[in-house]
Amino acid sequence: MIQVSSFDQLGLTQELLKAIADQGYTEPTPIQAKVIPPIIEGRDIMGSAETGTGKTASFTLPMLYRLQPHANSSTSPAKHPTRALILAPTRELATQIYGSVKEYGKYLQLRCAVIYGGVNIDPQIKELQAGVEILVATPGRLLDHIEQRTANLSKIEIIILDEADRMLDMGFLPDIKRILALLPAQRQSLIFSATFNDEIRKLADKLLKQPLLIEVAKRNAINESIAHVVHMVSTRYKFDLLLQLLKQADSNPILIFVRTKQGVDYLVKQLLQSEILVAAIHGDKNQQQRTQALSDFKEGKIKALVATDIAARGLDIENLNCVINFELPTTPEDYIHRIGRTGRAGCKGNAISLISASEKELLINIEKLLGTKLEIKEVPGFGVEETGDNRSSNRLSQSPTRNKERQPQSNSYPKKRKNTPPIDPIFTQPYVPPVLTDKTNVADGITPRTFKSTKKVIAALFAPPINQKLK
């Protein structure tokens, strides 16, 4: 095979080469060198590569090459039918792909649009009605447009599934099948993913025709430019250690992963109370909030971004040299995607995991997937209280002096308190009628007569008024 050392050797047009040069790239990555030529030839592709190695450009560039003959400046929507469809699992990834298409296609008169849920659909309808050759979409929102007949897929020439494994994990398979059924039989189909599993291969067997399998790295491989470090730490000292790491990082931005939305919000609250500027990204945040958080993070306005695994795919942040797993993911594959946010485009990266004793099993599963042991480093003053960890000599000191020196800030998430109303005896005690006195002849010096109730005790809420007259 001929060694490719320049984009000029890939057969791309001058317009595309100029756009590549504008981005500062001179040499294609391994996945780009292997995938671009067969896509230009019209082959179906099943491609896999380490995350952060230019996978998006590897299908964006040849797609633009194949659509370039259709480029035109006409204002008529009929001259701009949708010819390429790119499906992505999340709005963040869809937005990143859209940005890549716009950057590399800026010298071509091809229209592109991105559609996803969580925002007003009306501007998207207006854009689609004007005509777009390239459509980037999440499956759910695309089906919304199909049902409203504002998206027409009858002239699709290229279909691309990016992060296909993630789409299946998120339950998009039925939606994908509905979309594929609407596409022309004669088309070029491409499947890309950072990892491949058996379910993806089954989908590929139905979608692709005589596909070319291209795996630049072994399945579930990790980027060798990323340094992995594990810190064993007691649960109650996790936040203290995180705070120390953030303060040691100076001005470098850090992406922090937490398992749940509630956990993200609570950790953000703790960090803000500790005067660390942070923002949150998770599924309950609307698109404006997520976009603003990402913008602030990229511009250096905040120190860290705290996120769930929704940010483990599609975020391409320059100069992000550190990812911290405050909690390990329950799915080992998600560890690969989390740490793939750093060490991108050949840069060095660091992946730090803070692991308590209860997460040891998750660590073991990750190491089995990676086929290697992760390095464990001791942090003075931190460790695990629980015994039995043969992999680390670090232990939490039980000395009274240490406990007095530093009171830990709990990182456990607050439990919702039950709103207990004040106790009122009238609602909790049974009603007992009072002893009533006949005061008719008291003034005449006659001994008052006392009447005792012979009625049964009744519930307080149904008690008769105290001033009820005796009959």
Buried (B, 14 or more C-beta within 10 A) or exposed (E): EEEBEEBEBBEBBEBBBEBBEEEEBEEBBBBBBBBBBBBBEEBBBBBBBBBBBBBBBBBBBBBBBBBBEBBEEEEEEEEBBBBBBBBBBBBBBBBBBBBBBBBBBEBBBBBBBBBBBBBEBEEBBEBBEEBBBBBBBBBBBBBBBBEEEBBBBEEBBBBBBBBBBBBBBBEBBEBBEEBBEBBEEEBBBBBBBBBBBEEBEEBBEEBBEEBBEBBBBEEBBBBEBBBBBBBBBBBBBBBBBBBBBBEEBEEBBBBBBBBEBBBBBBBBEBBEEBEBEBBBBBEEBEBEBBBBBBEBBBEEEBBBBBBBBBBBBBBBBEEBBBBBBBBBBEBBBBBBBBBBBBBBEEBEBBBBBBBBBEBBEBBEBBBEBBEEEBEBEEBEBBBBBBEEBEEBEBBBEEEEEEEEEEEBBBBEBEEEEEEEEEEEEEEEEEBEBEEBEEEEEEEEEEEEEEEEEEEEEEEBEEBEEEEEEEE
